[in-house]
Amino acid sequence: MKLKRAWKGIAAALGVGVLVSAMGACGAGGADGSKTTLTFLSWNNEQVMRPYIDQFEQQNPGIKVDFSYSPPTPEYIQTLQTRLVGNQAPDVFIITSENKADLIKNGYVRDLTNEPFMRNISQANKDFVSHEGKVYGMSVSSWASGIVYNKDLLAKAGAKEVPETWDGFLQLCKKLKAAGVTPFLETIADGPSRIPDAFMGSQFDRDKVDVTSLIDRRPQKPGSDQREAAAAWMKLYDQGLVTRDTVGISGDDMKTQFINGQVAMICTGPWDLPSIGQAGLKYGMAPMPLMEKGMVNYAQGSPSPAYAIYSHLKGDKLKAARKFLTFMDSHWALQRSADNGDAITVQGFKAKVKPEYEQVYRANVQPGHYFLLMNFYAKPDVLTTVRQSETQQLVQGSINLDQWAKAIDDKMASVK
């Protein structure tokens, strides 16, 4: 099956905000007149990117990087769009869920399919920024969510780990509830549940769906497509195993309750593990349970945003851009990213992750077994908004599954 934090945030250089030009703004002037100037618009700030830029320029003394920054996500996309339409396009920039369709459709990004630096990129990372068999970005890391559990609380129900199947998970929740333990908590305030995306990945794998083609389907029907997965997930609420108050519980609230020993299991990603570990809990992290026995295990997850090259580059500029992406795929750069906490997915690179994350990393991140709905449908901003509002109504019991799916599909059909 072809697959794929995203991750958020209008700063801009051309009168729409605050665009920070941090390195070599004068480019090829003065003493650097013989150098090729490479413009790079990043959504990681100078503190993060300076070591990469310094190392790259040291290895490539004939190239000067003109670095600028705008924060993710809406601010970055607005800044990039302004520069593209204003004929001030950066040579290298970020392509991700929210802007890839427009960048590809309007011909702003170069086809990287056959570039040497793409050889070891994971197929799931390629699929994330692919269209009609061509790859338009280089993504080198990914994340996947899972079930974080309190070992001492699970022991009260006679369990040592999270079951592999959804039916087993529901049974464990019932046992925990009977033992006086709050079984599970998730956040619906910050976004839709992570569980249906995981189930949908397994479903598409089972049905052999090419997810890179979903964006071209008309009409777009993400609600109908996810109805089966959502129905399985809603058993948690229909059977009274999780509070419907999740519509008002944030991710931080959820994590705090887990750290305080108030709930046995939560659904989250690797970003919460450091603070949970510092609390001194005996905890583990398991892959998402399978929607049905026999399916391939998927998590909700996504590749990291990818590096793209402006399509109109030629000559020395194009050579410099290719060298920059080659560098960002080098062992030095990958190790630096891994040290920063990224889960590297490049083939041949041996990544180290937190021991608690190891099982999810091996089961989902490395093989590319993860799925994020917004990555593969048109108008992800619209989809995210309508899915959030309709999911809150679904959890509250204001609408049923058929109404939920129809409302999402109708909204997507109304958007040009």
Secondary structure by P-SEA (a helix, b strand, c coil): ccccccccccccccccccccccccccccccccccbbbbbbbccccccccaaaaaaaaaaccccccbbbbbcccaaaaaaaaaaaaacccccbbbbccccaaaaaaaccccccccccccccccaaaaaacccccccccccccbbbbbbbbcaaaaaaaccccccccaaaaaaaaaaaaaaccccccccccccccaaaaaaaaaaaaaaccccccccccccccccccaaaaaaaaaccccccccccccccccaaaaaaaaaaccccbbbbcccaaaaaaaacccccccccccccccccccccccccbbbbcccccccaaaaaaaaaaaaaacaaaaaaaaaaccccccccccccccccaaaaaaaccccccbbbccccccaaaaaaaaaaaaaaaaaaccccaaaaaaaaaaaaaacc
